[in-house]
Amino acid sequence: MARVVVVSGGGTGIGYAVAEAFAGEGEQVVLTGRRAEVLDRAAERLRAAHPGAPAPVALAADLSDPAGAGLVAAGIGERWERVDVLVNSAGGNAALGAPAGRTDGLAGAAWHWQENFRANTLTAVLLTEALKERLAAPGGRVLLIGSIAAYRGSGSGSYGAAKAALHPYAYDLSAELGPRGITVNVIAPGYVADTGFFRGALSPEREKTLVEQADTRRAGRPSDVAETARWLASPGAGHLTAQIIQVNGGAEHGR
Ligand SMILES: NC(=O)c1ccc[n+]([C@@H]2O[C@H](COP(=O)([O-])OP(=O)(O)OC[C@H]3O[C@@H](n4cnc5c(N)ncnc54)[C@H](OP(=O)(O)O)[C@@H]3O)[C@@H](O)[C@H]2O)c1
C-alpha cells in the first residue's frame, strides 16, 4: 500500500523535489503551502510525471497559523487514517523580499524576528503537532528542513535562530515519539540553487562565494535534500533519530 507522505512547501524548490522523490516510489503525496495555484500546478506536474502513483493532493493553508495547520490536518483526516512521512520544508528568510521600511529600527528588528519565527519555526511545529497523533506507529517519520544558518548565522540572526529552534524541538519530539517507533530528524541544507528561496536576488558574486565554501565546489541541488529525506524515511534508517543531518558539501566547517 502507498505510504501517505505530507510535504509542506511542496509546491516549489526543495519541497517539490522531496514530493517528486516519493511520488517516484509510488507513494501518495500531499502538498501544502499558501498559494493554491502553485500547489495545483505542482500536483498536476507530479501526476503527469508519475502516473503509476496515486494522484497527489494539494491543500492550501498558511501553516504559521493554528487554524491553517488545523485545516490541513482535517483535510488529511478526511482522506486517510494515518500519515507515514511528514516533511516540513515550508520556510524562508523574511529578510529576502521584505517590504521597504521593514528593516528599520526596533520595529524592523521585531518584524524580522517574528516573521522568521512564524515562517520557519511555527510552520513546522504547528503542522507536526496537528498530525503527530496520526503518524504511523511504528514506522512514522518526521523530517524538519533546517539550515546551515543555524550554525553560522544568517545576516540578521533571526532566520538562523528560527531554524536553530527546530533542533531542540526535534530532540524533544524524538523522545516523545520514539517509543512509538517514530523517528524525528532535521536536514540542514547549505546553499541550494533552483528554488524560490532567494527570490531572484542572489548576485553572481555571492553565489560564487557560496559555491566556493563547499568542499564539493558546487551548489546544492533540491535532489540532494530529497534523496536524504527518502533515505531517512526508509526502513533502514529506523534507528536514526534526534539528529541534524547537514547536506552542504562540507561548507559548514569551512566558513
Ligand atoms: N535554498 C536554500 O539555499 C536553502 C538553504 C537552507 C535551508 N533552506 C530551507 O529549505 C526550505 C525550502 O526552501 P526552498 O529553498 O525550497 O525555497 P522555496 O522554493 O521558496 O520554498 C519554500 C516553500 O515554503 C512555503 N511556505 C513559506 N511560508 C509558508 C507558510 N507560512 N505556510 C505554508 N507554506 C509556506 C512556500 O510556499 P507559499 O509561498 O505558497 O506558501 C514555498 O513553497 C525552507 O525551509 C528554507 O528555509 C533553503
PDBQT file of the ligand as one rigid body, heavy atoms in Angstrom, charges set to zero:
ROOT
HETATM    1  N1  LIG A 301      17.546  27.205  -0.911  1.00  0.00    +0.000 N 
HETATM    2  C1  LIG A 301      18.454  27.248   0.048  1.00  0.00    +0.000 C 
HETATM    3  O1  LIG A 301      19.630  27.630  -0.212  1.00  0.00    +0.000 OA
HETATM    4  C2  LIG A 301      18.119  26.771   1.442  1.00  0.00    +0.000 A 
HETATM    5  C3  LIG A 301      19.190  26.540   2.335  1.00  0.00    +0.000 A 
HETATM    6  C4  LIG A 301      18.917  26.080   3.617  1.00  0.00    +0.000 A 
HETATM    7  C5  LIG A 301      17.609  25.869   4.015  1.00  0.00    +0.000 A 
HETATM    8  N2  LIG A 301      16.580  26.121   3.149  1.00  0.00    +0.000 N 
HETATM    9  C6  LIG A 301      15.207  25.856   3.625  1.00  0.00    +0.000 C 
HETATM   10  O2  LIG A 301      14.614  24.901   2.775  1.00  0.00    +0.000 OA
HETATM   11  C7  LIG A 301      13.199  25.038   2.822  1.00  0.00    +0.000 C 
HETATM   12  C8  LIG A 301      12.659  25.072   1.402  1.00  0.00    +0.000 C 
HETATM   13  O3  LIG A 301      13.113  26.270   0.781  1.00  0.00    +0.000 OA
HETATM   14  P1  LIG A 301      13.409  26.364  -0.783  1.00  0.00    +0.000 P 
HETATM   15  O4  LIG A 301      14.827  26.699  -0.953  1.00  0.00    +0.000 OA
HETATM   16  O5  LIG A 301      12.831  25.204  -1.454  1.00  0.00    +0.000 OA
HETATM   17  O6  LIG A 301      12.615  27.714  -1.141  1.00  0.00    +0.000 OA
HETATM   18  P2  LIG A 301      11.146  27.908  -1.741  1.00  0.00    +0.000 P 
HETATM   19  O7  LIG A 301      11.094  27.358  -3.121  1.00  0.00    +0.000 OA
HETATM   20  O8  LIG A 301      10.838  29.357  -1.548  1.00  0.00    +0.000 OA
HETATM   21  O9  LIG A 301      10.212  27.025  -0.810  1.00  0.00    +0.000 OA
HETATM   22  C9  LIG A 301       9.611  27.494   0.376  1.00  0.00    +0.000 C 
HETATM   23  C10 LIG A 301       8.190  26.979   0.415  1.00  0.00    +0.000 C 
HETATM   24  O10 LIG A 301       7.613  27.253   1.691  1.00  0.00    +0.000 OA
HETATM   25  C11 LIG A 301       6.260  27.636   1.515  1.00  0.00    +0.000 C 
HETATM   26  N3  LIG A 301       5.869  28.459   2.653  1.00  0.00    +0.000 N 
HETATM   27  C12 LIG A 301       6.518  29.557   3.119  1.00  0.00    +0.000 A 
HETATM   28  N4  LIG A 301       5.839  30.090   4.155  1.00  0.00    +0.000 NA
HETATM   29  C13 LIG A 301       4.752  29.295   4.347  1.00  0.00    +0.000 A 
HETATM   30  C14 LIG A 301       3.661  29.337   5.257  1.00  0.00    +0.000 A 
HETATM   31  N5  LIG A 301       3.536  30.309   6.178  1.00  0.00    +0.000 N 
HETATM   32  N6  LIG A 301       2.715  28.381   5.183  1.00  0.00    +0.000 NA
HETATM   33  C15 LIG A 301       2.818  27.394   4.243  1.00  0.00    +0.000 A 
HETATM   34  N7  LIG A 301       3.821  27.307   3.349  1.00  0.00    +0.000 NA
HETATM   35  C16 LIG A 301       4.768  28.260   3.410  1.00  0.00    +0.000 A 
HETATM   36  C17 LIG A 301       6.267  28.395   0.186  1.00  0.00    +0.000 C 
HETATM   37  O11 LIG A 301       5.010  28.362  -0.474  1.00  0.00    +0.000 OA
HETATM   38  P3  LIG A 301       3.958  29.578  -0.364  1.00  0.00    +0.000 P 
HETATM   39  O12 LIG A 301       4.724  30.846  -0.566  1.00  0.00    +0.000 OA
HETATM   40  O13 LIG A 301       2.966  29.300  -1.442  1.00  0.00    +0.000 OA
HETATM   41  O14 LIG A 301       3.378  29.459   0.990  1.00  0.00    +0.000 OA
HETATM   42  C18 LIG A 301       7.297  27.628  -0.632  1.00  0.00    +0.000 C 
HETATM   43  O15 LIG A 301       6.684  26.601  -1.389  1.00  0.00    +0.000 OA
HETATM   44  C19 LIG A 301      12.923  26.303   3.610  1.00  0.00    +0.000 C 
HETATM   45  O16 LIG A 301      12.538  25.953   4.932  1.00  0.00    +0.000 OA
HETATM   46  C20 LIG A 301      14.251  27.040   3.599  1.00  0.00    +0.000 C 
HETATM   47  O17 LIG A 301      14.386  27.894   4.709  1.00  0.00    +0.000 OA
HETATM   48  C21 LIG A 301      16.804  26.562   1.863  1.00  0.00    +0.000 A 
ENDROOT
TORSDOF 0
